[in-house]
């Protein structure tokens, strides 16, 4: 089976993962009593919230909203992606999943300064270890924070195009591009475009011994900055946690979420903590107070050369369009002469807690070739990805090596992988064609758009009422066929200027596709195709955290 396209359906998916055909794909959804807050997408959160798990399930768990989706799904927020079956009532199309591609000229950032040099015990280092890569709309620059010198501090770089990076000489540690010197482990830097206080536009969550309210314990020292260069002292401290801990902003619910490494024990897994207040909210009283959240499970394949159960090494998250994107760093075993061959895999959440991980291959993999930049330990960046034109850009770290000894030839660098916008999953049709009918949806916009590759075929759409009858004039016959490969294509019908007559009503869309791929659809208030969904770590042309510009990018 081609690694570029993986069809996740029944025994084919199980077989591709190297599991016995009798292995269950999923366990029944966890059931919680009562119900809580209703989200933007119609999902009702379970109660209590967050769920109180005593341990991470070893078997995959179906998200409650897939087992029992809302009767009507509001779709005003963001592009609607086919990463799971949430939007699909019935289909004859084939579900396919796609990997990112590394740039051939990687790495884009490497250690070349004296303060980034290695020594007898540590390798040279200029890598994102979460940290952050963002596009700042204020000055239209790509900005990167990274580990400069192994666990010795945080450095800052800028770029006009996201490929060629400059390391400016700053005044924090004169003559260097360091913005924070001193011991650190994991780090998250967040460009907060929803922050009202300009002095706190940037947040840094630095994992370090002494970052907790418990004396000497590991925790997150939280700093604030107006410019991403000059950071507040003294830092705010959290409760204690494990070292590889990260943080993300969930804008759908306006809370900061702490992706907490579970102490120092094995297996590596995550605890969960959320708060709207970074000052008093993250001071849990004990390392066991935050509830268990997520880990690896039986569908995560081990390396073929290792007889070890994989573990969840890290989880970075960000809001992307209408959902939360999770980058799962999966540890699949530890060869003796190799530095942690971790890989970055994708997961998706529509409530900020439950996860669907239909494709267990690496989105950004390690290489099995000694000497290349990603021979070992590929890790994601804070902010996860940027939207650059028709692509998603994923910055990741990698550690080379020869395979002779753990440190021999190892250099810690930052590289770039790309994926089509919304391109995690597609619904595919061949020459015979097929259809996809959505669940009941409701919208307030006027203009239907699709992200589709129909350059060798065509796509038509019709609208159905509550009874499943075609709503005139929005029929398949009246639909002007889409016959191009574009990430933003309007869908129009003869006899109608737009979809305003259906706004506020409950409808279904039926997509008729031949020789093509459908990645996403959405209904925009504007002819520009602005999705009014979240754009992860931003990108050129966007003016804020959401896509309010559409084709103006």
Buried (B, 14 or more C-beta within 10 A) or exposed (E): EEEEBBBBEEEEBBEBBEBEEEBEBBBEBBEBEEEEEEBBBBBBBBEEBBBEBEEBBEEBBBBBBBBEBBEBBBBBBBBBBBBBBBBBBEBEBBBBBBBBBBEEEBBBBBBEBEBBBBEEEBBBBBBBBBBBBBBBBEEEBBBBBBBBBBBBBBBBBBBEEBEEBEBEEBEBBEEBBBBBBEEBBBBBBBBBBEBEEEEBBBBBBBBBBBBBBBEEBBBBBBBBBBBBBBBBEEBBBBBBBBBBBBBBBBBBBEBBBBBBBBBEEEBBBBBBBBBEEBEEBBBBEEBEEBBBBBBBBBBBBBBEEEEEBBBBBBBBBBBBBBBBBBBBBBBBBBBEEBBBBBBBBBBBBBBBBBBBBBBBBBBBBBBEEBEBBBBBBBBBBBBBBBBBEBBBBBBBBBBBBBBEEBBEBBBBBBBBBBBBBBBBBBBBBEEEBBBBBBBBBBBEBBBBBBBBBBBEBBBBBBBBBEEEEBBEBBBBEBBEBBBEBBBBBBBBBEEBEBBEBBBEBBBBBBBBBBBBBBBBBBBBBBEBBBBBBBBBBBBBBBBEBBBBBBEEB
